[in-house]
Amino acid sequence: MIATSAGACDALAAMADGTLTSERLVGDCLARIDAREAAIGAWAHFDAEAARAAARACDDGARGGPLAGLPVAVKDVF
């Protein structure tokens, strides 16, 4: 199963029980972005290496709250 098909609650639960890492989830999200970005054109700025580094930090114990490790994208035009 690709981790990106899980909902946020399922992903957080899997990270909590050790069956999913933030790095794996972010990697799956990056793969999905790579596969679709040419057709969608959603990103004005995207730093894949920063996302991977943040995921590794979460996996290494730098958790900062209940949503730590969960990738989030923010739309700048509402």
VMD Tcl script that builds the backbone (N, CA, C; Angstrom):
set m [mol new atoms 234]
animate dup $m
set s [atomselect $m all]
$s set {name element resname resid chain x y z} {
  {N N MET 1 A 0.838 -1.191 0.000}
  {CA C MET 1 A 0.000 0.000 0.000}
  {C C MET 1 A 0.876 1.244 0.000}
  {N N ILE 2 A 0.554 2.171 -0.857}
  {CA C ILE 2 A 1.244 3.456 -0.836}
  {C C ILE 2 A 0.686 4.241 0.334}
  {N N ALA 3 A 1.569 4.774 1.152}
  {CA C ALA 3 A 1.151 5.454 2.376}
  {C C ALA 3 A 0.251 6.653 2.100}
  {N N THR 4 A 0.354 7.244 0.916}
  {CA C THR 4 A -0.461 8.420 0.632}
  {C C THR 4 A -1.937 8.088 0.486}
  {N N SER 5 A -2.293 6.821 0.370}
  {CA C SER 5 A -3.707 6.473 0.279}
  {C C SER 5 A -4.365 6.409 1.655}
  {N N ALA 6 A -3.574 6.465 2.708}
  {CA C ALA 6 A -4.118 6.469 4.071}
  {C C ALA 6 A -4.589 7.877 4.423}
  {N N GLY 7 A -5.602 7.954 5.255}
  {CA C GLY 7 A -6.024 9.246 5.767}
  {C C GLY 7 A -5.052 9.720 6.831}
  {N N ALA 8 A -5.184 10.973 7.227}
  {CA C ALA 8 A -4.275 11.544 8.213}
  {C C ALA 8 A -4.311 10.779 9.527}
  {N N CYS 9 A -5.489 10.436 10.010}
  {CA C CYS 9 A -5.594 9.705 11.285}
  {C C CYS 9 A -4.948 8.334 11.187}
  {N N ASP 10 A -5.160 7.641 10.062}
  {CA C ASP 10 A -4.553 6.333 9.874}
  {C C ASP 10 A -3.035 6.443 9.786}
  {N N ALA 11 A -2.552 7.453 9.092}
  {CA C ALA 11 A -1.105 7.643 8.971}
  {C C ALA 11 A -0.484 7.938 10.332}
  {N N LEU 12 A -1.112 8.809 11.103}
  {CA C LEU 12 A -0.594 9.119 12.439}
  {C C LEU 12 A -0.599 7.896 13.339}
  {N N ALA 13 A -1.648 7.087 13.258}
  {CA C ALA 13 A -1.716 5.859 14.062}
  {C C ALA 13 A -0.618 4.883 13.647}
  {N N ALA 14 A -0.372 4.767 12.346}
  {CA C ALA 14 A 0.671 3.868 11.863}
  {C C ALA 14 A 2.057 4.355 12.286}
  {N N MET 15 A 2.261 5.666 12.301}
  {CA C MET 15 A 3.538 6.191 12.776}
  {C C MET 15 A 3.686 5.944 14.272}
  {N N ALA 16 A 2.607 6.078 15.006}
  {CA C ALA 16 A 2.659 5.855 16.455}
  {C C ALA 16 A 2.968 4.406 16.794}
  {N N ASP 17 A 2.445 3.457 15.996}
  {CA C ASP 17 A 2.706 2.044 16.308}
  {C C ASP 17 A 3.934 1.486 15.593}
  {N N GLY 18 A 4.614 2.335 14.830}
  {CA C GLY 18 A 5.879 1.938 14.223}
  {C C GLY 18 A 5.777 1.226 12.889}
  {N N THR 19 A 4.578 1.122 12.322}
  {CA C THR 19 A 4.446 0.443 11.029}
  {C C THR 19 A 4.656 1.392 9.849}
  {N N LEU 20 A 4.777 2.673 10.122}
  {CA C LEU 20 A 5.020 3.687 9.092}
  {C C LEU 20 A 5.945 4.737 9.689}
  {N N THR 21 A 6.877 5.215 8.887}
  {CA C THR 21 A 7.724 6.320 9.320}
  {C C THR 21 A 7.307 7.579 8.580}
  {N N SER 22 A 7.633 8.702 9.157}
  {CA C SER 22 A 7.370 9.968 8.491}
  {C C SER 22 A 8.168 10.043 7.190}
  {N N GLU 23 A 9.393 9.537 7.218}
  {CA C GLU 23 A 10.216 9.568 6.010}
  {C C GLU 23 A 9.577 8.759 4.885}
  {N N ARG 24 A 9.002 7.620 5.196}
  {CA C ARG 24 A 8.313 6.811 4.169}
  {C C ARG 24 A 7.089 7.548 3.645}
  {N N LEU 25 A 6.316 8.137 4.551}
  {CA C LEU 25 A 5.120 8.872 4.142}
  {C C LEU 25 A 5.490 10.049 3.254}
  {N N VAL 26 A 6.487 10.807 3.659}
  {CA C VAL 26 A 6.936 11.944 2.850}
  {C C VAL 26 A 7.473 11.447 1.511}
  {N N GLY 27 A 8.229 10.362 1.518}
  {CA C GLY 27 A 8.744 9.807 0.264}
  {C C GLY 27 A 7.627 9.415 -0.682}
  {N N ASP 28 A 6.579 8.812 -0.149}
  {CA C ASP 28 A 5.428 8.444 -0.978}
  {C C ASP 28 A 4.720 9.690 -1.517}
  {N N CYS 29 A 4.605 10.719 -0.685}
  {CA C CYS 29 A 4.000 11.979 -1.142}
  {C C CYS 29 A 4.851 12.614 -2.243}
  {N N LEU 30 A 6.167 12.602 -2.060}
  {CA C LEU 30 A 7.066 13.163 -3.072}
  {C C LEU 30 A 6.954 12.406 -4.388}
  {N N ALA 31 A 6.827 11.094 -4.316}
  {CA C ALA 31 A 6.668 10.295 -5.535}
  {C C ALA 31 A 5.362 10.651 -6.247}
  {N N ARG 32 A 4.311 10.854 -5.477}
  {CA C ARG 32 A 3.017 11.232 -6.063}
  {C C ARG 32 A 3.095 12.613 -6.708}
  {N N ILE 33 A 3.761 13.543 -6.017}
  {CA C ILE 33 A 3.938 14.887 -6.576}
  {C C ILE 33 A 4.721 14.796 -7.877}
  {N N ASP 34 A 5.805 14.034 -7.867}
  {CA C ASP 34 A 6.639 13.878 -9.063}
  {C C ASP 34 A 5.836 13.309 -10.227}
  {N N ALA 35 A 4.954 12.379 -9.942}
  {CA C ALA 35 A 4.155 11.747 -10.992}
  {C C ALA 35 A 3.091 12.671 -11.565}
  {N N ARG 36 A 2.592 13.610 -10.776}
  {CA C ARG 36 A 1.446 14.421 -11.208}
  {C C ARG 36 A 1.749 15.903 -11.457}
  {N N GLU 37 A 2.878 16.397 -10.979}
  {CA C GLU 37 A 3.124 17.840 -11.037}
  {C C GLU 37 A 3.144 18.406 -12.447}
  {N N ALA 38 A 3.681 17.687 -13.400}
  {CA C ALA 38 A 3.730 18.200 -14.771}
  {C C ALA 38 A 2.331 18.491 -15.311}
  {N N ALA 39 A 1.361 17.667 -14.965}
  {CA C ALA 39 A -0.005 17.860 -15.442}
  {C C ALA 39 A -0.777 18.878 -14.615}
  {N N ILE 40 A -0.460 18.963 -13.319}
  {CA C ILE 40 A -1.245 19.803 -12.422}
  {C C ILE 40 A -0.644 21.192 -12.251}
  {N N GLY 41 A 0.648 21.279 -12.077}
  {CA C GLY 41 A 1.315 22.566 -11.896}
  {C C GLY 41 A 0.908 23.267 -10.614}
  {N N ALA 42 A 0.860 22.528 -9.516}
  {CA C ALA 42 A 0.356 23.065 -8.256}
  {C C ALA 42 A 1.393 23.813 -7.431}
  {N N TRP 43 A 2.666 23.607 -7.687}
  {CA C TRP 43 A 3.702 24.118 -6.782}
  {C C TRP 43 A 4.422 25.328 -7.367}
  {N N ALA 44 A 4.391 26.437 -6.637}
  {CA C ALA 44 A 5.206 27.603 -6.984}
  {C C ALA 44 A 6.600 27.432 -6.383}
  {N N HIS 45 A 6.656 26.834 -5.197}
  {CA C HIS 45 A 7.929 26.534 -4.531}
  {C C HIS 45 A 7.790 25.189 -3.842}
  {N N PHE 46 A 8.825 24.380 -3.991}
  {CA C PHE 46 A 8.780 23.059 -3.384}
  {C C PHE 46 A 10.199 22.634 -3.070}
  {N N ASP 47 A 10.458 22.254 -1.827}
  {CA C ASP 47 A 11.797 21.849 -1.391}
  {C C ASP 47 A 11.743 20.421 -0.867}
  {N N ALA 48 A 11.950 19.475 -1.756}
  {CA C ALA 48 A 11.855 18.063 -1.403}
  {C C ALA 48 A 12.886 17.675 -0.351}
  {N N GLU 49 A 14.087 18.213 -0.445}
  {CA C GLU 49 A 15.124 17.854 0.524}
  {C C GLU 49 A 14.783 18.372 1.920}
  {N N ALA 50 A 14.194 19.549 2.016}
  {CA C ALA 50 A 13.767 20.064 3.327}
  {C C ALA 50 A 12.655 19.196 3.901}
  {N N ALA 51 A 11.751 18.726 3.050}
  {CA C ALA 51 A 10.674 17.834 3.507}
  {C C ALA 51 A 11.250 16.523 4.028}
  {N N ARG 52 A 12.218 15.969 3.297}
  {CA C ARG 52 A 12.857 14.723 3.747}
  {C C ARG 52 A 13.599 14.927 5.071}
  {N N ALA 53 A 14.305 16.043 5.201}
  {CA C ALA 53 A 15.059 16.327 6.426}
  {C C ALA 53 A 14.121 16.485 7.616}
  {N N ALA 54 A 13.005 17.164 7.415}
  {CA C ALA 54 A 12.030 17.337 8.500}
  {C C ALA 54 A 11.429 15.987 8.896}
  {N N ALA 55 A 11.176 15.135 7.927}
  {CA C ALA 55 A 10.628 13.802 8.210}
  {C C ALA 55 A 11.630 12.973 9.008}
  {N N ARG 56 A 12.906 13.019 8.599}
  {CA C ARG 56 A 13.935 12.278 9.340}
  {C C ARG 56 A 14.032 12.781 10.780}
  {N N ALA 57 A 13.931 14.095 10.969}
  {CA C ALA 57 A 13.999 14.658 12.323}
  {C C ALA 57 A 12.845 14.150 13.172}
  {N N CYS 58 A 11.663 14.074 12.596}
  {CA C CYS 58 A 10.512 13.535 13.334}
  {C C CYS 58 A 10.736 12.072 13.689}
  {N N ASP 59 A 11.254 11.316 12.742}
  {CA C ASP 59 A 11.506 9.894 12.990}
  {C C ASP 59 A 12.596 9.685 14.037}
  {N N ASP 60 A 13.503 10.652 14.148}
  {CA C ASP 60 A 14.599 10.555 15.111}
  {C C ASP 60 A 14.216 11.073 16.492}
  {N N GLY 61 A 12.936 11.396 16.675}
  {CA C GLY 61 A 12.462 11.780 17.993}
  {C C GLY 61 A 12.187 13.248 18.185}
  {N N ALA 62 A 12.313 14.043 17.148}
  {CA C ALA 62 A 12.068 15.478 17.277}
  {C C ALA 62 A 10.587 15.795 17.082}
  {N N ARG 63 A 9.747 15.004 17.694}
  {CA C ARG 63 A 8.298 15.225 17.560}
  {C C ARG 63 A 7.903 16.493 18.307}
  {N N GLY 64 A 7.006 17.247 17.704}
  {CA C GLY 64 A 6.623 18.513 18.288}
  {C C GLY 64 A 5.162 18.627 18.633}
  {N N GLY 65 A 4.410 17.595 18.508}
  {CA C GLY 65 A 2.989 17.678 18.805}
  {C C GLY 65 A 2.240 16.536 18.159}
  {N N PRO 66 A 0.930 16.555 18.282}
  {CA C PRO 66 A 0.128 15.414 17.815}
  {C C PRO 66 A 0.138 15.207 16.300}
  {N N LEU 67 A 0.475 16.222 15.528}
  {CA C LEU 67 A 0.501 16.086 14.069}
  {C C LEU 67 A 1.923 16.000 13.521}
  {N N ALA 68 A 2.918 15.925 14.388}
  {CA C ALA 68 A 4.311 15.866 13.953}
  {C C ALA 68 A 4.532 14.667 13.055}
  {N N GLY 69 A 5.228 14.893 11.961}
  {CA C GLY 69 A 5.524 13.834 11.008}
  {C C GLY 69 A 4.540 13.736 9.869}
  {N N LEU 70 A 3.436 14.448 9.967}
  {CA C LEU 70 A 2.407 14.413 8.933}
  {C C LEU 70 A 2.678 15.521 7.912}
  {N N PRO 71 A 2.911 15.173 6.642}
  {CA C PRO 71 A 3.168 16.208 5.637}
  {C C PRO 71 A 1.930 17.065 5.383}
  {N N VAL 72 A 2.161 18.355 5.190}
  {CA C VAL 72 A 1.068 19.294 4.937}
  {C C VAL 72 A 1.491 20.256 3.831}
  {N N ALA 73 A 0.599 20.545 2.922}
  {CA C ALA 73 A 0.828 21.557 1.900}
  {C C ALA 73 A -0.125 22.716 2.168}
  {N N VAL 74 A 0.342 23.923 1.918}
  {CA C VAL 74 A -0.466 25.110 2.168}
  {C C VAL 74 A -0.670 25.859 0.861}
  {N N LYS 75 A -1.925 26.094 0.535}
  {CA C LYS 75 A -2.275 26.868 -0.662}
  {C C LYS 75 A -2.145 28.334 -0.323}
  {N N ASP 76 A -1.453 29.108 -1.173}
  {CA C ASP 76 A -1.218 30.506 -0.865}
  {C C ASP 76 A -2.269 31.455 -1.432}
  {N N VAL 77 A -3.192 30.944 -2.226}
  {CA C VAL 77 A -4.248 31.771 -2.791}
  {C C VAL 77 A -5.593 31.180 -2.350}
  {N N PHE 78 A -6.321 31.933 -1.567}
  {CA C PHE 78 A -7.594 31.423 -1.050}
  {C C PHE 78 A -8.753 32.131 -1.708}
}
mol reanalyze $m
mol bondsrecalc $m
mol representation Tube
mol addrep $m
